[in-house]
Amino acid sequence: MCLDEHLFDSFVPRLKRHGRHKVSPARYGVADVTVLRSADGILITRDRGFDDARRFPPGTHKGIVVIAVSGGDVKRWFSVFLRFLRSGHGSDAEGSIVVLHDRDFLIRTSDGTQTFRYE
C-alpha cells in the first residue's frame, strides 16, 4: 500500500492500529504518471486526477484507490477507506481504479465499471 503526501502522516498510525503495517509514501513533487509508476503497491490518494481510466487504464498499474469523499477531515476519509477494506472488495483494487464515495464505491477494471454499496 502506498499513500500520497496528503494522507501519509495521518493514515499510517490509523492503518497500523488496524493491522496494516506495510505502508510506504508515494513520491512527492513529481508528475502523476511517475507517482503511479514508482508506487510499490496500490496507491491510496485523494487526488481525483487518478480516477481517469483513459490516463491510467486498469491493468496497467498495481491499483489506485481514490478517496472521493466530499469535504470532511482525515477521520472521515479514513472511516470510508476502512469501510471499503471491510467490504470484502479490498483485493479487487489490484490493477483496478477504485473510487470511494460516502455511500458507495466504484471499481473500474479492464472489463468495465461496477458500483457497490457499503453494508
Contacts in CASP RR format, 6 or more apart in sequence:
PFRMAT RR
TARGET T0000
AUTHOR 0000-0000-0000
METHOD contacts of the structure
MODEL  1
MCLDEHLFDSFVPRLKRHGRHKVSPARYGVADVTVLRSADGILITRDRGF
DDARRFPPGTHKGIVVIAVSGGDVKRWFSVFLRFLRSGHGSDAEGSIVVL
HDRDFLIRTSDGTQTFRYE
1 15 0 8 1.000
1 20 0 8 1.000
1 22 0 8 1.000
1 23 0 8 1.000
1 24 0 8 1.000
1 41 0 8 1.000
1 42 0 8 1.000
1 44 0 8 1.000
2 23 0 8 1.000
2 24 0 8 1.000
2 25 0 8 1.000
2 26 0 8 1.000
2 39 0 8 1.000
2 40 0 8 1.000
2 41 0 8 1.000
2 42 0 8 1.000
2 43 0 8 1.000
2 44 0 8 1.000
3 11 0 8 1.000
3 12 0 8 1.000
3 23 0 8 1.000
3 24 0 8 1.000
3 25 0 8 1.000
3 26 0 8 1.000
3 43 0 8 1.000
3 44 0 8 1.000
3 45 0 8 1.000
4 25 0 8 1.000
4 26 0 8 1.000
4 35 0 8 1.000
4 43 0 8 1.000
4 44 0 8 1.000
4 45 0 8 1.000
4 46 0 8 1.000
4 47 0 8 1.000
5 25 0 8 1.000
5 26 0 8 1.000
5 28 0 8 1.000
5 29 0 8 1.000
6 45 0 8 1.000
6 46 0 8 1.000
6 47 0 8 1.000
7 44 0 8 1.000
7 45 0 8 1.000
7 46 0 8 1.000
7 67 0 8 1.000
7 74 0 8 1.000
7 77 0 8 1.000
8 23 0 8 1.000
8 25 0 8 1.000
8 26 0 8 1.000
10 74 0 8 1.000
10 78 0 8 1.000
11 23 0 8 1.000
11 44 0 8 1.000
11 74 0 8 1.000
11 78 0 8 1.000
11 81 0 8 1.000
12 23 0 8 1.000
14 78 0 8 1.000
15 21 0 8 1.000
15 23 0 8 1.000
16 23 0 8 1.000
18 82 0 8 1.000
18 85 0 8 1.000
24 40 0 8 1.000
24 41 0 8 1.000
26 35 0 8 1.000
26 38 0 8 1.000
26 39 0 8 1.000
26 43 0 8 1.000
26 45 0 8 1.000
27 34 0 8 1.000
27 35 0 8 1.000
27 38 0 8 1.000
30 38 0 8 1.000
32 47 0 8 1.000
32 49 0 8 1.000
32 50 0 8 1.000
32 55 0 8 1.000
32 56 0 8 1.000
33 55 0 8 1.000
35 43 0 8 1.000
36 43 0 8 1.000
36 50 0 8 1.000
36 56 0 8 1.000
36 61 0 8 1.000
36 64 0 8 1.000
37 61 0 8 1.000
39 61 0 8 1.000
39 62 0 8 1.000
40 62 0 8 1.000
41 62 0 8 1.000
41 63 0 8 1.000
42 62 0 8 1.000
42 63 0 8 1.000
42 64 0 8 1.000
42 65 0 8 1.000
42 93 0 8 1.000
42 94 0 8 1.000
42 95 0 8 1.000
43 50 0 8 1.000
43 61 0 8 1.000
43 62 0 8 1.000
43 63 0 8 1.000
43 64 0 8 1.000
43 65 0 8 1.000
44 65 0 8 1.000
44 67 0 8 1.000
44 81 0 8 1.000
45 64 0 8 1.000
45 65 0 8 1.000
45 66 0 8 1.000
45 67 0 8 1.000
46 66 0 8 1.000
46 67 0 8 1.000
46 68 0 8 1.000
46 77 0 8 1.000
47 66 0 8 1.000
48 66 0 8 1.000
48 68 0 8 1.000
49 55 0 8 1.000
49 66 0 8 1.000
50 56 0 8 1.000
50 64 0 8 1.000
50 66 0 8 1.000
50 97 0 8 1.000
51 64 0 8 1.000
51 66 0 8 1.000
51 68 0 8 1.000
51 97 0 8 1.000
51 99 0 8 1.000
51 108 0 8 1.000
53 97 0 8 1.000
53 108 0 8 1.000
56 64 0 8 1.000
56 97 0 8 1.000
57 110 0 8 1.000
58 95 0 8 1.000
58 96 0 8 1.000
58 97 0 8 1.000
58 108 0 8 1.000
58 109 0 8 1.000
58 110 0 8 1.000
58 112 0 8 1.000
59 95 0 8 1.000
59 96 0 8 1.000
59 109 0 8 1.000
59 110 0 8 1.000
60 95 0 8 1.000
61 95 0 8 1.000
62 94 0 8 1.000
62 95 0 8 1.000
63 93 0 8 1.000
63 94 0 8 1.000
63 95 0 8 1.000
63 96 0 8 1.000
63 97 0 8 1.000
63 98 0 8 1.000
64 93 0 8 1.000
64 95 0 8 1.000
64 96 0 8 1.000
64 97 0 8 1.000
64 98 0 8 1.000
65 81 0 8 1.000
65 84 0 8 1.000
65 93 0 8 1.000
65 98 0 8 1.000
65 100 0 8 1.000
66 97 0 8 1.000
66 98 0 8 1.000
66 99 0 8 1.000
66 100 0 8 1.000
67 77 0 8 1.000
67 80 0 8 1.000
67 81 0 8 1.000
67 100 0 8 1.000
68 99 0 8 1.000
68 100 0 8 1.000
68 101 0 8 1.000
69 76 0 8 1.000
69 77 0 8 1.000
69 80 0 8 1.000
69 100 0 8 1.000
69 101 0 8 1.000
69 102 0 8 1.000
70 102 0 8 1.000
80 100 0 8 1.000
80 101 0 8 1.000
80 102 0 8 1.000
81 100 0 8 1.000
83 118 0 8 1.000
84 90 0 8 1.000
84 98 0 8 1.000
84 100 0 8 1.000
84 105 0 8 1.000
84 118 0 8 1.000
87 105 0 8 1.000
87 116 0 8 1.000
87 118 0 8 1.000
87 119 0 8 1.000
89 98 0 8 1.000
89 105 0 8 1.000
89 107 0 8 1.000
89 116 0 8 1.000
90 98 0 8 1.000
92 98 0 8 1.000
92 107 0 8 1.000
92 109 0 8 1.000
93 107 0 8 1.000
95 109 0 8 1.000
96 107 0 8 1.000
96 108 0 8 1.000
96 109 0 8 1.000
97 106 0 8 1.000
97 107 0 8 1.000
97 108 0 8 1.000
98 105 0 8 1.000
98 106 0 8 1.000
98 107 0 8 1.000
98 108 0 8 1.000
99 105 0 8 1.000
99 106 0 8 1.000
99 108 0 8 1.000
103 117 0 8 1.000
103 118 0 8 1.000
104 115 0 8 1.000
104 116 0 8 1.000
104 117 0 8 1.000
104 118 0 8 1.000
105 115 0 8 1.000
105 116 0 8 1.000
105 118 0 8 1.000
106 113 0 8 1.000
106 114 0 8 1.000
106 115 0 8 1.000
106 116 0 8 1.000
107 113 0 8 1.000
107 114 0 8 1.000
107 116 0 8 1.000
END
